[in-house]
């Protein structure tokens, strides 16, 4: 039996990756990082190289997105068993793709407008209910996200995106239940099973809930409704390992995003559950 796990990633130096590698070893397996700097892909008329890993974990961060997608697709064609394959990474690392897949699956998701840089959006903007949330279509950890309180701010942000030849992604600002603090939930899902959930609460100084931006983690109960919507969201984008961001509005739960390369230090601190253990178990399973 091949006892090596391949990891397509930019680095193994982050705490999360060190934890995953530790638990891979505890399961009796070795690991090997596969990245653009140590990989040669060979294409021949006789077909592809033979399978060489027990399984492969696709944790492709945005700086190596195109290279990582190519490597994952190649490994898939060689017959490797991949968790978070090229399709999952493509859908999960692009907010517009995520919105398409969530909407197609009938999963509650904030109303979203997406357009390419040269599109005239004046009519759409006139019909929006402000504030709205404007995001880079590819990005994470809250970077570049703006809450536009009015149409003038929205137009200014669109100009910035157009000048950078970047697409425009606008999402309704979900109004939460009355008297609730600004918060959402991060549900961690591995192999189709929700491990747990915690609240991410914004501080008084801002509105973003990301833990890396100062958001505060708080205990939250994983009920069946949250578990179901998170699992469906993961299925919709074909992901095996990820964090699903859920928000509760007056009308019920909405999925904001699905993160296919999630950090989980905050999750571990609040819940006491280390996703690395379950990720390693999945990668080392038969």
Protein Blocks (a to p, Z undefined) as FASTA:
>chain_A
ZZbdcdddfbfkbmklmmmmmmmmmnopacddddfklcccdddfkbccddfbfbdcdddd
fklmmmmmmmmmmmmmnopacehifklmmmmmpmklmmmmmmmnopacdddddddfklcf
klmmmmpccddddddfbdcehioiacdfbfklmmmmmmmmmmnopacdddddddddehia
cdddddddeehiafbdcdddddfkbmbfbfknopacddddddfklmmmmmmmmmmnopab
dcddddddfkbccdfbdcfbbcfklmmmmnopafklmmmmmmmmZZ
